[in-house]
Amino acid sequence: MIDSIRLNNFKSHADTEISFSRLTALVGLNSSGKTTVLQAIHYMSQLISMTDGTMDMLFQGKCGPDVLCGKKKDAFNLIVRGHKKEQSVVIGIEFMQSEKRASASEPWSPKIFWNWGEWKDEIVGWDTQLPSTINSLTHVLQATYLKINSEKAASPSYTECIPPQVEYNGKGLASAVAYLMTYDSDRFHDLQKAMRKVVPALRRIRVRPARTKIYEKSLFPTNGSHVRLNETREVIGHELLFDMVGAEAVPAHSMGEGTLLVLALLTVFFSPNRSEIILLDDAEQGLHPRAQREFMQIIHQLLDSCEDLQIILATHSPYIVNGLDASEVWVLSDDRFGKIASCRLRDHPDAESALQILTGEAFLISGEGNQGTEKREVRV
């Protein structure tokens, strides 16, 4: 479980530190840095869960240092603090831009450092092999990031992984549900029961065989070298069906995105190898206000049933926020210079009344700016 994260020059976060409880909501305008916080936790989780390889396998392309670093900066870092039982853990990653670089394509030098009890270590450089011992930190920072795309979640899926995994965008949902239905009927029964609380018209979830395409990369030898080819193969996978009151066998692509969002979250939760931390972006996506309240009740029940579960979500919904204590809500905003300020809602002098009127109206929070504490206006 993580206690806090600090982002320094990471994307739009010049210097942001956020503390987490077992359930934490991030609220704020679009582009106020909510998703970036979730992504930062996810990057760190991916890093320490790698069983083989070097750091360049993680930070490439859209995740490269040039993209992650704040504007006109030559360094950035992320530091996560967490705990397991009574033992505290600190994990950090830092990127420095080299003044003398070997090539234009390699201007950054990475460093990972960690402190766990009496164990303290660090590794530097792209080519440095990640030690297998770093995987022991996954018990603190094992996270699943979900930003569900209804089209991906509704699509037929095929996987050779056991157990199947729901990807961050919802892809693979049908295969993961089919696995629970076939090999763990008790978990599937609990999942379906929880679904009905949010979607009362749901009678039953089913799966059926379906044709789908998978894309593979292969190397083809030619003239003493190899050419990389992209191949498409048709396989038999799974497709989701929903029996609703008054309608049988409704295919997933005809269901609302809110139903698919809740199903994806519950499938991840009931998975036999569930992560201890679930990161949920756009938590209210496609849900009616009444369904949002039911959704929050489900989340509280999940937390009550699993002491090791932690949920961090980003939302724009006052109905989601109303299901939380003021200490569980962080408000993020950007100033006129594009820098992020953050404040826990309970620190607002009128936090309780602010919660009651959190329906799009403006209210003031205390945020830390570069020159100290100042008042900022935030619209949620």
N, C-alpha and C positions, 0 to 999 in steps of 0.2 A: 504494500500500500504506500502511496506517495503522500507526503505531507505538504510539499511546496515545490514550485518551479520558479527559476529566475531566468529571464530572457534578456540578454544584453546585446544590443545591435542586431537582433534577429528579426529579419524582415522589418515591419513597422514598429517593433518594440525596441525603443532605445534603452530602457531599463525598467523592466516590469517584473514584479514578484507577486505571485498569487499563492495563497494557502488553500489547501483542500481538506474537506471533511469526507465522510464516506459518500455523501451526495452533494455535489456542487454544481451550480448553474452559472453560466457566463451569459450576460445579457449586454445589449448595446446596439447601436446603429450598424448597418452594413459597413464593412471595411473598418470596423473598430478593433479587429485583432482577435476575435473569439476563436475562429477556426485555426489561426496560427498557433494559439496555445495548445489546442488539441493535437495539431500536427507535430509540434515540438515534442510532446510526450510520446507520440507514436514513433518518431524518428529515434528517440533514445531507446525505446523498447525494442525496435528492430535491431539496433546496433548490438545490444547486449545479448540478443537471442540468436545471433549468427553463430553457428557451430563450426564454420570453416570459412576461410577467405580473409580478405583485407578490407580496410575501410572504404577503398574506392568502389567496392561492390554496392555500397549503400548510398553514397552521395554522388550520384551521377545525374546528368540531364536536368530535369526539372527540380531535382533535389541537390544540385550542385551548389558549392559555396557562393558563387557569384549571384545566384538567385536568392539564397537564404540570408545573405548579409544585408544589413541596412544600407541606405543610400550614403555614398561618399565615406564609407568606413573601410578600414583595413583589418578589422578583427571582429569576431562575434563569439559568444559562448552560450551554452545552456547548462544549467546546474539543477539537478533534481535531488531533493532530500526526501527520504522515506524511512520506513521502519518495518521490521518483522518481529512481532512480539515486543520484546524490550530492547532490541538491538537496532541502532540507527545506521543508515546507509547514506552516503553522498556519492552521486555519480555525475560526472561532467564531461562535456566535449567542448573543445576550443579550436577555432580556426584563426590562424594568423597569415596575413598576406606577406609573402617573402619579398624583401627588397631586391635580393639577387636570386632570381629564379632560373631553373634549368631551361625552361622553355615557356613560351607564352601560354601554353595550355595547362601549365602546372604552377600557378602563382600562389597557391595556398598550402599551408602546412598544418595538418590536423594533430590534435593531442586529445587523448582520452585519459581521464583520471578518476579514481574511485577510492573511497575510504569506508571500510566496513569493519567496525570493531578495531582490532589491532592490525588488520590487513590494509595496507595502503600501497598503491602502485599507480603507474601511468605508462602509456605507450605513445610514441610519437612517430609520425610519418605515414604516408599512403601505403607503403609496401610492408609495413610492420604487420606480422601475422597476429591476428587477434588470439589471445590466450584462451584455451578451453575453460580456464577457471572463471572467466568473466561471465560464463553462463550461469554460475551460481547466484548471480545478482538478479536473475529473471524472477525470482520469487518476490521481489520488491516492485519490479517494473514490467510485468507481463501484461501488455495492453492490446486490446482490439479496438480499432478505429472504424466507425461506421458513418458513412455519408451516403445513405441509400438512394439509388437511382431506380425508380419504379420500373422502368423498362428492363434494366439489367436483372432486377429481382424477379420479374415475371417470366423471364426467358427460360426455356428448357435448359437443363444443365447436365454436364457429364464430368466426372472426376475419377481419378485413380487413387486419390488420397483416402486413407482410412484413419480416423473418421473424416468425412468430408468437411470442408471449411466454408463458411460464408465469407466472401471477400468484402472489402470495405464498401464497395458500391452495391452490394446485394447479390452479385453474381454467385451462382452455386447454391442458391437458397433451396431450390427444389431437391437437389441431391442430399443436402444436409437434413431436410425434413424427411426424406425417404429413408435415410439411415436410422433416424430416431424411431420412425414408425415401424421399421422392420426389426431392429436389433435392441431397442430400448423402449418398449411400449409404455413403461411407467413414466418415463420422462416425457414421452409424446402426449400421454394422457394429461399430465400437468400443464404442458404447453397449450394444448387445445382448450383446457379449462380456463386458463388465463386469457387466451384470445377472446373467448366468449364474453368476458367481462367488458372488454373494450369494443367488441363488435357483437352486440347481442343477437343480430340476425344470423350469425354463423351457426350452422348445425354440425358440420364436419369438414375436416381437411383431408384431401386424398391426393395421391400421385398416380400417374400412369406413364407407361413407356412413351418416349417421344424421340424423334430423330433430331439431332442437332449437329452442328459442325464444330470441330476443334481445329485450331491453327498450330502448326508445329514448325520449328526451324531445324534444318538439317544441313550437313556439309556434303557437297557433291564433288568428288575428285575430278580434276581436269587439268591436263598439261602439267602435271607435277605439283599442282597447287589445289586449293579447295575453294569452291564457290558456295556461299551461304544461300540456301533456298528456303522460301516460305511455302509450306504445303498445307492444304486443306483436306481434312478427312471427315467423313460422315460416320457418326456413331449413334448408338441407342442410349439415350439418357433418361431423364425424368422431367415430367411437367406437373406443375401444381394445379389442382382443381379444388374448388370451394363449393360445398353444398350449403346453400343459403335458404332461409325461410322463403318458400315460394319459387325457388330456382335451384335446379340440380346441376352439378358438374360445370360450374362457372369457371372458365379458364382464368389463370392469374392475370393475363393481360387485360381482362375486362374488370378487374377489381380496382378499387381506389388505392392511391399511393399510401394513404394512412394505414390501411389494412396490411399492406406489404411491409411498411416500416415496422409496425408492431411485431409482425411475424418474424422478421429478420432479427430484431432485438431479442425476442424470446428464444429463437432457435440458437442464437449465440449463447444466451444464458444457460440453456438446458443442454448445451453440447457437453459430452463427457470430458473434453479437454478445455473447458472454458477458461479464458483469461481472468485474472483477478481484477483487472481494471477494464471497464468498458467506456469508450469515448464516443459520444453520440452527438453528431452535428445535425442542426435543424430538427430538434427533437419533436416539434409539433407538426412536422410536415404532413399535410393532407388530413389532419385530424380535426373533427368538429370540436368546439369548446367542451361539450359534455364528454366526448371521448378523451380529450386531453386530461380532464380531471380523473377519469377512470384509469388512464395510462399512468398518471402519477401514483395512484393508489397501488397499481401493480408494481411499480418501481420500489415503493416503500416495502411492499410485501417481499419482494426479492431480496432486498437488503436485510430485512428481518430474518429471513430464512438462511442467509449465508453471511457469516461473520467476516469472511475474507473478501467480500465483494465491495468494489468501489465504482461509482458511476459519476462521470463528469460529462455534462451536456451543455450545448450551446443552444440558445433559444431566443425567439422574439416574442414569445407568448406570455401575456399576463396570467393566463390560466395555469401555465406550468409554474410560473414564479409563485403564484398564490398557494401552491402545494408545498412550498418550502419555507424554512425559517429564514429570517433576514441574515443570519450568520452563514447561510449556505449559498448566498447569492453574491456574485461579483459583477459590478457594472464597469464596462470598459468604454472609453470614448477617445476620440482623437482630437487634438487641439488644432488650431489654425495652421500649425507648422507640420501637421501630419504625424505627430508623435502620440503615443498611446498613454493615457492615464487610466489607472484602475483604483477601485475602492470597494471594500466589502459593504454591502447594503446596510448592515447593522450599524456601521459607523456614521451613517447619516443621522443627523439630530432628530429627524422625523421619519425614521425608518418604517414604523408600523403604519402610519398614515400614507406614506409613499407606496407601500405595498397595496393598499386599498385602492389607490387611484392609478395604479400602473397599467393604464390602458392607452398609452400613446401620448399622454400629457408630459410636459417637461417637469423635471424636478432637479434639484441641485444635489451634488455629492461632493465629498472631499476627495481630491485626487492629487497624487504626487507629481508635480511637474519638475522640470530641470532646476528651477530656482526655489524649490520648497513646496509647501502645501498651498493650494489655491482652490477656489471654487470653480467648478466646471458644470456646464449645463449638458444634460444627457437626455436623449429621447429614446425610449424603448419601444 
